[in-house]
Amino acid sequence: MVREDLRNIAIIAHVDHGKTTLVDEMLKQGGVFRENQEVNERVMDSNDLERERGITILSKNTSCMYNGVKINIVDTPGHADFSGEVERILKMVNGVLLLVDSFEGTMPQTRFVLQKALELGHKIIVVVNKTDRPDARNHEVVDEVLELLLDLDATEEQLDSPVVFCSGRLGCSSYDPDNMGTDFKPLFDKILEHIDPPEGDNTGALQMLVSSIDYNDYVGRIAVGRIERGVIKQNQEVVICDYHGTHEPFKGKIVSLYQYEGLNKIPCETATVGDIVCISGIEGITIGQTICDVNTPEPLPFVKISEPTVEMTFSVNSSPFAGQDGKYVTSRQIRDRLMKETLKDVSLRVTDSETADSMNVAGRGEMHLSILIETMRREGYELSVSTPRVLYKEIDGQKCEPVERLVIDIPESAVGAVMEKMGQRKGELQEMHPIGSRTRLEYIIPSRGLFGYRSEFLTDTKGEGVMNSIFEGYKPYYGNIPRRTVGSLVAWETGTAVTYGLFNAQERGTLFIDAGVPVYEGMVVGVSPKAGDIVVNVCKKKHLTNTRASGSDDALKLIPYKHMSLEESLEFIQDDELVEVTPKNIRIRKVILERDLRLKAEAKQKK
């Protein structure tokens, strides 16, 4: 059976190349919204964090109609840390739209997602987006994509992929960038013509691979996937089995069945080969399992998700201010929340650590884990997190570490400063070429070398630099890389920071707090430009004297303090520091709060 009335496509691209904006326009022109309907920009970014940061974190499903054909669209994340999302949803589709920015061209994540699509044998339509940019390099970018396809050993058919030029913002497309149309008709036509319709045996026994999991407090887990064979019906008895044999097969019943229409899930009685459906009612189902007919348990192979490369320790908040802001503060509550996250996020690993009140959480990168921490914080969790560390592997008896392919776009004036820092961090220059008035550098660098570098990079490039990285593989250990050359300003006592104390402390470095902020002994209140920590008393008040004038305090002027975000805090901390995360506050603290005990521990370590 060939489903000529259906196409399943994914939109894959590097971060910020305009996937979600393109989907908005496809939905508008596909008749999903009423003419007078008010629609948010980037309607697919439904999560608060996605809207704030302007990035897609979770892959989303939607659909639109064109010439009587239903087009199921999966919008995927572009950031390398969420590439686990991209890997698994590619099993749901028959073809991909490879989106490339008309100025930036092919970037690290473009290479990664394209490689995964080629491995699965998917048909590709190259979409050069943002053709309305004044600095667009449309024809050069097409050549870059062809070079990338050759580099990734694409088949002849994949090398012959059609190219469509688009502006997602203006809602127009064309086969010629110098003569843009007025709508997405050329793009839709090319999808129907080039992407294969789903096909399979609709009379055979049911087979459906679960590619993603959603969760709802009312119905529990919702499995999302594409039907490979047979017909699925509401209230049908099924068996759930695993290709790798990690779980025992178990029986379940399909309580409710939904299909995507526009942005909504519409209940349906039955669905057949090629349909992307959502199923609720089967507790314990997880990503990678196959829903089969009771009499024919035949699991489908599932793509092997790449291993995590960075690990942090999440522990119970043990600071003097613990329990003041958070709703969930115990190790059991934190562990349950992390385990719940692993059901949805296949590239996350949670393991027990040496102590009962902490867990090791491994993910794809610092951003992957910081998004999880920020989400938990907003849900009312209170916890402490350690400095990120890479996961080493032993390969052929040699200690190896993860390395990244780093692409940097910077003004010419910043090249010297950036190359110097890259050298210190063991970066190996692969390529260097000009793009307009800017320079593009490509490095292979250990993942450790990127920890804490982003804020330095923005300073060196005066905020004009763009850097992106993607996991490249494992290489032999590179040796020692200095993590931080500056020290911390540490609070002397517990109390409230006052202007007089802060005025004296600001001579030692840059402060992270303002007057009136409660502090405790061992809390990091600023950064010192010199190596080594300095203890400062920010709670110190000016003693009254007989000769004190009423206006003598007015002369104390505080330099504006530096507000540390969660990402900046995680980048800043050293091995002897933690980030304390609560719903209302983010604080940096020493692992050992008492000054005397800290000094003893340092002396012991030196011995």
NORZIKA-V477322 format. One record per helix or strand of 3 or more residues. SS is the DSSP state (hx for helix, st for strand). FROM is the first residue (numbers start at 1). LEN is the number of residues. Records with the same first field share a line. If there is no record, write none. Layout:
SS: FROM-LEN + FROM-LEN
This chain:
st: 6-8 + 60-7 + 69-7 + 95-7 + 123-7 + 163-5 + 172-3 + 207-10 + 220-10 + 237-6 + 250-4 + 256-7 + 264-4 + 276-5 + 289-5 + 310-7 + 349-4 + 358-6 + 383-3 + 393-3 + 398-14 + 428-8 + 438-9 + 466-11 + 487-5 + 509-3 + 523-6 + 534-3 + 577-5 + 586-5
hx: 19-11 + 48-6 + 80-13 + 108-12 + 138-14 + 156-4 + 185-10 + 331-14 + 366-13 + 412-13 + 447-4 + 454-7 + 499-7 + 552-4 + 566-7 + 595-12
